[in-house]
Amino acid sequence: QVQLVESGGGMVQPGESLRLSCAASTNTGTMAGAMGWYRQAPGKQRELVATITRGGVTNYGDSVKDRFIISRDNAKNTVYLQMTWLKPEDTAVYYCNGWSLGRQYWGQGTQVTVSS
């Protein structure tokens, strides 16, 4: 059983930065699989933002490359998303995602709003 808890969402102006965190709690003590972030804007499908393996291999959605950086602290079972140069189109609910023992888990989501 895995629980993912996100934090760090909020409202910012275009061009500003925001950092999201997601802490995983597991009954095995280790989040062995990949972790990452997806987002869903109103009326749109959920889309990939970024993922990172336990070994540090990353993958980014095209719309956030060169602006967002994903990182991971394996000792803390925590994944981070540093978002820079935020745009209004980045407005969405951001969901933490993680894999453990072949099962996929989702957090409850955190709202990010970019507006002037």
Secondary structure as UniProt FT lines:
FT   STRAND          2..7
FT   STRAND          10..12
FT   TURN            14..15
FT   STRAND          18..26
FT   STRAND          35..40
FT   TURN            42..43
FT   STRAND          47..52
FT   TURN            54..55
FT   STRAND          58..60
FT   TURN            62..67
FT   STRAND          68..73
FT   HELIX           74..76
FT   STRAND          78..83
FT   HELIX           88..90
FT   STRAND          92..100
FT   TURN            101..102
FT   STRAND          103..106
FT   STRAND          110..114
//
